[in-house]
Amino acid sequence: MTPGQFADQDGGPDMPKPLAAPRMSGLRIACGILWAVLAVGIGAGGVAELTIGNIGGAVVCLVIAALSAWYDYRIWTRKARMLLLFIVVVGDRPRLPRRSPTVRRKGAS
């Protein structure tokens, strides 16, 4: 076996090295999961709108769900350049107890 044949067997200098796939960051994974849940939830809302006969609301929901799913696909395939992460806190804001009006008596200073 000649030295050139030996070099070709073990991936010598003429052989291209396989490129390592870039790793997914935690932010990209979080965004992908968030947008997938958003797309499924809004899509389910669109189907629910159809069941009660609200065609306009169903069309709006399904269009937004399709756009969310498309953006989610771009996140997972690393085509999205900007990652949009929306965090929405759902719930009532704490309310302060109302103060009762002060009752003044006649003659009191």
Backbone as CSV, one residue per row, in Angstrom:
resi,resn,N_x,N_y,N_z,CA_x,CA_y,CA_z,C_x,C_y,C_z
1,MET,0.843,-1.161,0.000,0.000,0.000,0.000,0.896,1.235,0.000
2,THR,0.585,2.150,-0.884,1.410,3.350,-0.982,0.953,4.373,0.070
3,PRO,1.813,5.328,0.410,1.407,6.326,1.403,0.190,7.139,0.958
4,GLY,0.042,7.378,-0.339,-1.133,8.135,-0.808,-2.422,7.371,-0.589
5,GLN,-2.399,6.064,-0.812,-3.587,5.250,-0.594,-3.923,5.190,0.888
6,PHE,-2.917,5.114,1.730,-3.132,5.071,3.171,-3.763,6.385,3.655
7,ALA,-3.308,7.518,3.095,-3.850,8.815,3.501,-5.314,8.953,3.060
8,ASP,-5.661,8.389,1.901,-7.043,8.465,1.442,-7.978,7.613,2.286
9,GLN,-7.477,6.538,2.885,-8.321,5.660,3.687,-8.751,6.327,4.988
10,ASP,-7.858,7.020,5.628,-8.198,7.590,6.936,-8.668,9.032,6.847
11,GLY,-9.070,9.461,5.669,-9.566,10.839,5.527,-8.425,11.824,5.564
12,GLY,-7.505,11.688,4.670,-6.325,12.532,4.631,-6.652,13.973,4.287
13,PRO,-5.656,14.733,3.891,-5.849,16.159,3.657,-6.759,16.470,2.467
14,ASP,-6.953,15.508,1.566,-7.812,15.757,0.413,-9.295,15.577,0.739
15,MET,-9.588,14.912,1.826,-10.975,14.621,2.180,-11.571,15.792,2.962
16,PRO,-12.751,16.279,2.547,-13.376,17.352,3.331,-13.907,16.808,4.651
17,LYS,-13.787,17.606,5.661,-14.277,17.192,6.979,-15.765,17.512,7.071
18,PRO,-16.526,16.645,7.719,-17.960,16.934,7.851,-18.173,18.172,8.727
19,LEU,-19.102,19.012,8.299,-19.385,20.225,9.056,-20.260,19.895,10.256
20,ALA,-19.927,20.473,11.379,-20.735,20.268,12.583,-21.954,21.178,12.506
21,ALA,-23.109,20.617,12.836,-24.335,21.412,12.822,-24.308,22.386,13.998
22,PRO,-24.732,23.622,13.761,-24.746,24.563,14.872,-25.749,24.118,15.936
23,ARG,-25.389,24.366,17.165,-26.250,23.935,18.265,-27.388,24.926,18.449
24,MET,-28.482,24.421,18.960,-29.631,25.276,19.259,-29.416,25.929,20.612
25,SER,-29.675,27.211,20.683,-29.552,27.905,21.959,-30.829,27.689,22.773
26,GLY,-30.722,27.952,24.036,-31.887,27.813,24.913,-32.995,28.782,24.544
27,LEU,-32.614,29.986,24.106,-33.613,30.967,23.696,-34.356,30.488,22.456
28,ARG,-33.648,29.898,21.515,-34.299,29.403,20.291,-35.261,28.263,20.622
29,ILE,-34.873,27.395,21.529,-35.752,26.293,21.924,-36.995,26.832,22.630
30,ALA,-36.796,27.793,23.537,-37.932,28.384,24.258,-38.877,29.087,23.288
31,CYS,-38.325,29.822,22.346,-39.164,30.506,21.347,-39.916,29.501,20.486
32,GLY,-39.242,28.420,20.086,-39.897,27.406,19.264,-41.054,26.750,19.981
33,ILE,-40.857,26.419,21.238,-41.939,25.798,22.010,-43.083,26.787,22.207
34,LEU,-42.750,28.033,22.533,-43.779,29.040,22.755,-44.623,29.267,21.498
35,TRP,-43.974,29.403,20.345,-44.715,29.652,19.113,-45.513,28.426,18.677
36,ALA,-45.030,27.218,18.980,-45.800,26.012,18.655,-47.074,25.950,19.487
37,VAL,-46.947,26.242,20.781,-48.124,26.239,21.658,-49.101,27.325,21.224
38,LEU,-48.577,28.476,20.862,-49.416,29.579,20.397,-50.167,29.191,19.123
39,ALA,-49.482,28.572,18.179,-50.127,28.177,16.919,-51.216,27.143,17.157
40,VAL,-50.936,26.162,18.007,-51.929,25.122,18.276,-53.122,25.716,19.026
41,GLY,-52.853,26.566,20.010,-53.937,27.158,20.787,-54.838,28.050,19.955
42,ILE,-54.250,28.891,19.127,-55.063,29.775,18.288,-55.781,28.977,17.203
43,GLY,-55.136,27.926,16.697,-55.812,27.059,15.729,-57.012,26.353,16.340
44,ALA,-56.878,25.905,17.584,-58.009,25.282,18.275,-59.114,26.310,18.511
45,GLY,-58.720,27.547,18.793,-59.712,28.607,18.940,-60.452,28.866,17.635
46,GLY,-59.739,28.788,16.524,-60.387,28.964,15.224,-61.396,27.863,14.935
47,VAL,-61.045,26.637,15.285,-61.986,25.524,15.097,-63.188,25.698,16.016
48,ALA,-62.934,26.146,17.237,-64.046,26.378,18.164,-64.959,27.490,17.659
49,GLU,-64.381,28.511,17.040,-65.200,29.579,16.465,-66.086,29.019,15.341
50,LEU,-65.562,28.080,14.573,-66.380,27.472,13.510,-67.555,26.695,14.082
51,THR,-67.338,26.025,15.206,-68.410,25.204,15.773,-69.562,26.040,16.299
52,ILE,-69.308,27.303,16.669,-70.412,28.133,17.148,-70.939,29.049,16.052
53,GLY,-70.371,28.954,14.857,-70.893,29.688,13.721,-70.308,31.074,13.517
54,ASN,-69.232,31.395,14.186,-68.605,32.707,14.022,-67.529,32.584,12.946
55,ILE,-67.911,32.778,11.709,-67.017,32.554,10.575,-65.893,33.588,10.550
56,GLY,-66.217,34.838,10.786,-65.193,35.888,10.751,-64.110,35.668,11.791
57,GLY,-64.511,35.332,13.008,-63.532,35.062,14.065,-62.696,33.831,13.760
58,ALA,-63.323,32.823,13.141,-62.595,31.606,12.788,-61.535,31.883,11.738
59,VAL,-61.882,32.697,10.748,-60.916,33.014,9.694,-59.733,33.779,10.278
60,VAL,-60.014,34.753,11.133,-58.932,35.523,11.756,-58.041,34.615,12.596
61,CYS,-58.647,33.756,13.405,-57.860,32.832,14.246,-57.017,31.890,13.401
62,LEU,-57.593,31.342,12.357,-56.851,30.376,11.546,-55.719,31.045,10.764
63,VAL,-55.922,32.285,10.330,-54.843,33.003,9.640,-53.702,33.291,10.609
64,ILE,-54.032,33.749,11.822,-52.988,34.021,12.819,-52.285,32.723,13.214
65,ALA,-53.033,31.624,13.327,-52.423,30.337,13.660,-51.474,29.880,12.548
66,ALA,-51.865,30.087,11.300,-50.991,29.690,10.187,-49.713,30.525,10.179
67,LEU,-49.823,31.821,10.438,-48.629,32.664,10.496,-47.731,32.285,11.673
68,SER,-48.336,31.933,12.795,-47.549,31.502,13.956,-46.830,30.188,13.671
69,ALA,-47.510,29.271,13.005,-46.889,27.990,12.665,-45.753,28.187,11.660
70,TRP,-45.936,29.099,10.716,-44.877,29.381,9.742,-43.645,29.959,10.438
71,TYR,-43.857,30.873,11.376,-42.726,31.446,12.111,-42.060,30.381,12.984
72,ASP,-42.866,29.488,13.568,-42.305,28.406,14.369,-41.441,27.487,13.506
73,TYR,-41.885,27.203,12.294,-41.089,26.401,11.367,-39.758,27.092,11.067
74,ARG,-39.789,28.406,10.861,-38.561,29.154,10.593,-37.619,29.139,11.792
75,ILE,-38.172,29.120,13.003,-37.321,29.048,14.201,-36.599,27.709,14.249
76,TRP,-37.335,26.612,14.061,-36.733,25.287,14.189,-35.756,24.972,13.062
77,THR,-35.935,25.560,11.896,-35.013,25.313,10.788,-33.894,26.348,10.738
78,ARG,-33.809,27.189,11.744,-32.766,28.217,11.897,-32.788,29.254,10.779
79,LYS,-33.959,29.522,10.219,-34.077,30.531,9.177,-34.491,31.880,9.748
80,ALA,-35.052,31.887,10.960,-35.487,33.138,11.574,-34.264,33.876,12.111
81,ARG,-34.101,35.114,11.673,-32.946,35.888,12.135,-33.211,36.531,13.481
82,MET,-34.425,37.013,13.672,-34.794,37.596,14.957,-35.711,36.623,15.687
83,LEU,-35.465,36.442,16.971,-36.323,35.579,17.761,-37.253,36.455,18.586
84,LEU,-38.533,36.292,18.360,-39.525,37.052,19.101,-40.060,36.184,20.227
85,LEU,-39.942,36.663,21.432,-40.403,35.919,22.606,-41.384,36.806,23.342
86,PHE,-42.623,36.347,23.415,-43.651,37.100,24.123,-43.979,36.354,25.408
87,ILE,-43.903,37.046,26.495,-44.292,36.470,27.774,-45.483,37.278,28.264
88,VAL,-46.599,36.619,28.382,-47.821,37.287,28.789,-48.248,36.706,30.130
89,VAL,-48.450,37.567,31.069,-48.908,37.139,32.379,-50.416,37.310,32.405
90,VAL,-51.099,36.220,32.660,-52.553,36.243,32.657,-53.034,36.184,34.103
91,GLY,-53.966,37.021,34.425,-54.533,37.008,35.768,-54.983,38.398,36.165
92,ASP,-55.682,38.447,37.261,-56.146,39.735,37.762,-55.016,40.445,38.470
93,ARG,-55.018,41.744,38.319,-54.039,42.516,39.056,-54.562,42.678,40.472
94,PRO,-53.682,42.723,41.436,-54.175,42.880,42.807,-54.827,44.243,42.980
95,ARG,-55.939,44.233,43.610,-56.672,45.473,43.831,-56.545,45.875,45.288
96,LEU,-56.379,47.151,45.471,-56.316,47.673,46.828,-57.725,47.778,47.392
97,PRO,-57.859,47.514,48.679,-59.212,47.636,49.249,-59.660,49.098,49.213
98,ARG,-60.903,49.292,48.928,-61.438,50.648,48.874,-61.627,51.186,50.283
99,ARG,-61.256,52.426,50.427,-61.465,53.058,51.725,-62.880,53.597,51.776
100,SER,-63.515,53.355,52.885,-64.857,53.902,53.041,-64.745,55.389,53.316
101,PRO,-65.687,56.139,52.805,-65.620,57.586,53.052,-65.753,57.900,54.534
102,THR,-65.033,58.867,54.982,-65.065,59.256,56.380,-66.359,60.022,56.644
103,VAL,-67.051,59.595,57.675,-68.297,60.258,58.034,-67.986,61.293,59.104
104,ARG,-68.346,62.523,58.847,-68.115,63.607,59.827,-69.405,63.861,60.580
105,ARG,-69.258,63.987,61.860,-70.399,64.313,62.697,-70.506,65.806,62.862
106,LYS,-71.706,66.229,63.077,-71.909,67.642,63.323,-71.271,68.005,64.651
107,GLY,-70.620,69.079,64.680,-70.005,69.576,65.905,-68.605,69.053,66.127
108,ALA,-68.171,68.078,65.378,-66.811,67.563,65.542,-65.873,68.424,64.711
109,SER,-64.683,68.648,65.224,-63.757,69.503,64.495,-62.799,68.747,63.660
